């Protein structure tokens, strides 16, 4: 099939498909006499796997290592569980950082909204900065270190 068909069926642009081919994610397709590439039918399934893996946060190098260039080449299925587990740990770590960042922003927003109105502009700004500094110091004091998380509780 010509590039337009897998592009339409996969929802990916022709240039994206060419990029995947150049990156080694797809088997290189020979050009026909008329100059067009003729893609095999399994390319749509492979493109779907690549798109799903990218949407889940996998890097192209990870996908390239685990994905067969053709569906008949065999999947590295034995490696997928550990790769997926590592990705979930990475996502959980990112989620923890995002939750912490959101909490800090909410506290900053609360401080800004509730700052004393009787202070001048410079003093109000300093009041907000002092609150942020205090909250960061408290957060740092109560933060659990990675070593503490790994040590057994008694």
N, C-alpha and C positions, 0 to 999 in steps of 0.2 A: 504494500500500500504506500502511496505517496505521502509525504510529510503532512499534508493537510488533514488526512483522515485520522492518524493518531493524535494530532493536535486537537482536532474537534472532539474526539472521543475522550481524551484525557483532560481537556480544558486547559492545556498548557500551550504556550506559544511555540511556533516552529523554531524560533531562536533558542528557546529554553531546551527543546529537545536536541537541537544541534549542540548546545553547550554540554548537556549530559553525555552525548556521544563523544565529544572532544575530551571530556573529563574522565572517560573510561567507565562511566556508569552503564552505558549501552554499548552493545557490540557495534563496531564500525560497519556501516552499511555501504556496500559497493554502489557506485553510481551506474545506472543503466546507460545504454547507448544514447538515449535522449538527454542524459545529464541529470535525471532525477534519481533520488535515492528510493529504493524499494524496501520498506520496512516490513519485518515479519509480523504476523498477527499477535504474537506474544508481547510485542513492544508496549501495547496499551496496558497490560497487566503490570509489567515492570515499571512503567511510568507511574502507575497508581501507587505501587509500593514506595517508590522514591518520594513522591509527593507526600504520602502519609508519614513516612519516616522524617522528612524535613519538617512537616507541621508539628511533629512530636518533639522536635528540637535536636534531632540527630544531625551531625555534621556529614558533609558529603564523603569525607574520608571513611567514616564509620560505615556509611551505606555502601560505599564501593567495596570495602573489605567483606561485608556480609552478604551482599547481593550477587547472585549469579548474573553474568552478562546475558545469558539466555535462560529461560525457565527450565530447559532440559539439562543445564549444566550442573544442577544440584545446589541447594541452599546450604549455607553453613548453619543449619538449624541448632546444632549443639551449642553454638556460641550466643545465640539470641537471648536466652534467659539471663546470662550474666551481663550482657550489654544493656538489656532492658532494666535490670536491677540497678546498674550504675547510673543510668539515665534518671531513674526514679529518685535515687539518692541526690543526684545533682539538682533535680527539680525541687525536692523537699528543702534542700539548703537554700536555693534561690527563693522559695516561698517564705522561709523563715526571715531572710534578709528583707524581702519586700514587706512582710508584716511589720517588722521592726521599723522600716522606713516610714510606713504608713502611720504607725503609732506616733512616731516623732513629729510627723507633719500635722497630725490631729492635735497633739499637745501644743505645737507652735501656733496653730490656728486658734486654739482656745486662748492661749496667752495673748495673742494679738487682739482678739475680740474683747477680752476682759481686762485689758490694760487700764490703769488708772487714767481717768480723763482730766484730772486736775494737774497733771504734769505737763511740762512743755514738750515739744517735739523730740528734742535730744534726750531728755530724761525718760520719756515714754519708750523710745527706742532702746535705751540702756536697760530699762526695766525688763523689756521683752528679752533682750540678749542675756541678762542675768538669769531669768527663768529658764531659758534654753540651756544655759551652762549648768545650772543646778540639776535640771532633769537629766542631762547627759551624764553628769557625775554620778547621780543615783543609779541610772541605767547601767553604767560601767561597773559600779560596785556590786550590783545584783546579777550581772551577767554570769552565766555558767560557762566555764571554760571547756574546751573540747576534752581536756584531761579529766575534768570532774565528771563529764558525761560518761566517759569510758570506765571510771572506777566503780567498783561494786558498792551498792548501798548496804548499810548494816542495820 
